[in-house]
Amino acid sequence: MGEDKSINNSNVTRFMTILTLESLDMPLSNAFYILMFGIITYCLILFIQSMLLVTIVAKRELHKPMYILLFNLSICDIMGATAFYPQLFGSILSLSREISYPACALQGILIHLYGTGSLLFLSVMSYDRYIAICKPLRYHNLMTQGKLVKLIFMVWSADFAIIGSVFSLTLSKEICRTNIVDTYCNNPSLMKLICEDTRVMNYYGLFTIALVQGPSILMVLFTYVKILITCRSTKQAKSISKAMQTCGTHLVVFLSFEVNTFLLLISHRLEAVSPHLRRAFGVSIVIFPPILNPLIYGLNTREIRQTIFKFLQRKIYFT
């Protein structure tokens, strides 16, 4: 990593400052292949996510709580992928890792909104599955349209409030460095540009992490323990199999996302962690969930899978 450039804040404001992202550490000969892989991946994410969104909107039978929550999760995924990939393409094509301070701040905000929103919506989806499996006769009374709207509004409000408050603290401080110690912009890397005492900001950041992840983990653990108890009490192999098929993949995705996020946040606070390991944690968060979520929650769901296949068959028939 190169030495930081000093910034004369009396002459140049933060919003006119050019920052330098961490090097991608790739040979120039491989840049073309990495660019093609990134473009294909991004186009695949947009195609799958858009197909899922259009299917849920167009099919009236899918206007149910689980699918509407999945719709919002897809919006989070598209937000995260769009914040990451276009900037990466620009860096490769221009052979430059420079980014303006406002663009860096925007990328960081969008990626944090994506991460927090995804975590919260996955938690609400686990609550929805708990009611559907453990209290099927009361499901329509407990998950009414009004309650669903309130839950979605609460998730987006909490997402914007938490991330907004965190970045308000970070962006209000003067900076004296320009090197971003990550492959993309995020709040921990922006904080490292500040030369003032950031202990209060660090404590507040840890508080928000606990505020978001603590209740999410507890909710998921509670709902899945209840689901397993309910399945065992029914003593029906079919119901156990259905519950595990519905919820097993959800639990795997949630735990992998949770562990990866936790390791990324910790790696920024421990200097002993390898930069390559920190980079791997960070990139995997914005690459894998936007691809896996629609496949696991979308095509793995019978109603959505049948609707998409019927639509594709109809297109092939008319062409």
Secondary structure, 3 states (H helix, E strand, C coil): CCCCCCCCCCCCCHHHCEEEECCCCCCHHHHHHHHHHHHHHHHHHHHHHHHHHHHHHHCHHHCCHHHHHHHHHHHHHHHHHHHHHHHHHHHHHHCCCEEEHHHHHHHHHHHHHHHHHHHHHHHHHHHHHHHHHHCHHHHHHHCCHHHHHHHHHHHHHHHHHHHHHHHHHHHCCCECCCEECCCCCCHHHHHCCECCCCHHHHHHHHHHHHHHHHHHHHHHHHHHHHHHHHHHHHCCHHHHHHHHHHHHHHHHHHHHHHHHHHHHHHHHHCCCCCHHHHHHHHHHHHHHHHHHHHHHHHHCCHHHHHHHHHHHHHHHHHC
